[in-house]
Amino acid sequence: QAASFLPMAAQKGAGAKDGKKKPAASASVPDLRSKLRPAVLRPVASPRLTTTINPAQWTSTGTAFRTIYSTSPLPAFAPRTLTIRTLCNGTHTMRDLKDESTVQDVATELHTRLLLPPWRAVCLFHWGRELDPRKTLGEEGLRTDSSLNATLRFQDPGPEVPLTRVRIVSPHVTTRLVHVGAAMLVKDLKEEIEAFHKRGAYSWYGVPGQADGVAKHVEGATLICKVTKGLDVKNLTSSMTRGEHFVLLGLGGDKKDKWRCARADSGHPAQLGFDDAVKLDLPPKAQTLTYHGVVLQDDHPLSAYKVMHNDAITLSFDNPALRAVDDPRAKKGGSGGGKAKPAGAAQK
């Protein structure tokens, strides 16, 4: 019986000398039977290693560490980077998060990046579970490089939110945020808009050459493209569309005969000729601000129109880049200090 349990190779090796199969020795039978007995699984009561920490508030970098055994869960450390996916607004990366950062802080930052109206709220989900806005990121069990999903919902903004900024929306230029106050007059807001288009600050996320979650910050004047052209490799100019908004950063080209710009909607670098665009000069008298179809008067404060925080105010003006060629005002609109050709030179 003991020999029948041996492998075939062992049985052949045992009878290789005399050509016959020899049974195993009787002394080895008890050993084989002991090996064939089923093992009995017994629970072993041993402590569980949770973490190796420093007793002095886990902040020291010395070597006085000890290993703690217990049955409590691992301590939660706040993440430093998060990736948030949206349905219609792409993927956004949040960097340099702090230990005390809450879920509401991340939702507010995303709300600001997307330039959402005050009646839209951002809700964050992690593996199908909605996160509590009042808890910190560590309390929700999030780790570095965790992926979240964001959805938008309607909400009642309420009058308790103070007015600190508004969105300036226009069909000619990109939407921008302007810091205001409830007591600010409309004429002061127009002056802020004029100063912004002369030299304003822009920020973009996801620009080529920048890491995920790192913003690109520039300052420059507003340029409005006057013509529609494709990419010109010979003249080293980028593709452009009439009425497109660019940000002037400086002079470019080998002979400094081009404008080095950035596209206002995406921040991608571009280069335009002096005759391809015009600088936007927007004095307060040329601006018309409306809020829910009502024209704002210069001597009235914003609180008189019940403007809410992060609400949209529409800006209208006469776009110099969209004027007709035979319009006398188009001849006066220069290219902002560049070598502009006369209007009749192009016809010749």
Summary of the structure (lengths in Angstrom):
residues: 348
radius of gyration: 35.4
end to end distance: 112.4
largest distance: 119.6
contacts: 860
relative contact order: 0.10
helix: 19%
strand: 30%
